[in-house]
Amino acid sequence: MRQGKYFWRIFLSEQENELSTSIKIIVGKTILSGELYESPCARQIIACLPIETNPDEWGDEFYFSIPVRVSLDDSATPKVKIGDIGYWPPGTAMAIFFGSTPMSTGGDPVPASAVNLVGRVLGDATVLKRERGADKIRIEKADP
């Protein structure tokens, strides 16, 4: 019985990954892989790709306005982890968290207010620290 449950969990995880959209995040000389989840908010973001703009910084967070207007949804949370990608409705902005923010009291980033969790960076998001001050960020669909 345990093996069956374990297999089912693995199957569900693989199925969830098939529903996500692979993206490439380009900031300066850093290129990272990521994924956008299957959600109404993320689908609107995917429809706008590629996005290329000037990022703002808030601690170890890049955020930038995108042409998407949605409210908080079921994924909304004020608790994020390094590598999470969120959508912040008050600023109509996408946010990539790669370390602590001014509201952090520990190692985890804390957004200014709740964000919709729309994706994540695959790999070490902290490498974005070396791109502080970047004048351009690009989010695009990854090649299949």
Secondary structure, DSSP 8 states (H G I E B T S, - for coil): -HHHHHHHHHHHHHHHHHHSEEEEEEETTEEEEEEE-SSHHHHHHHHH-SEEE--EESSSEEEEE-S------TT-BS---TTEEEEEGGGTEEEEE-S--TT-SSSS---SS-BEEEEEEES-GGGGGGGTT-S-EEEEE---
